[in-house]
Amino acid sequence: MNIGWGELVVVFGIVLLIVGARRLPEIGRSLGDAVREFQRALRGRGSKKER
């Protein structure tokens, strides 16, 4: 089950319509922070001081 460029463009367009262009960078930043925090928790580094 591979996702091609066409499907990605459609999904991005739908997300853009739902949340709006102004909120998209904020959502991306929040998603990136969440992924980083999740990876840090998997490695056992729960403290933010260890950056």
N, C-alpha and C positions, 0 to 999 in steps of 0.2 A: 504494500500500500504506500506508494510514493506520491508526494504532493508536488505538482509541477508549478511552473511560473504562473500559468493561467489561474490556477486555484488560489495561489497566494495573492494575486492581484485582486481577485474577487473578494477574498476574506478581508484584505486591507481596505477595500472600498466600503464594505459593509461596516467595518469598525469605524471608519472615518465618518460615515453617515450617522452612526449611532452616538458616538461620543463627541464629534466635532473636531475640527482641526486645531483649535486652541488648546484643548485638553490632551491631545495626543502625546506631546513631549513629556508632560507630567506623568501620564500613565506609563510611558516607556521607562522613565527614570524610576518610578516606583517598582515596576516589574524587575528592573535590573538590580535594585537594592534588595528586593525579596530573594532573587536568585543567589546573589552574593551571600546574604545572610544564611540561606539554606545550605549552601556549600560550606560555609564556615562552621555551621552546626554539625554537618556530617563529618568534618575533620576533627571535631572536638574542641574547636576554638570558639567558645561561646562569648568570650569577653571582647568588647570592642576596643579595649586598650592594646590588644595584640596586633593591630594593623601593621 
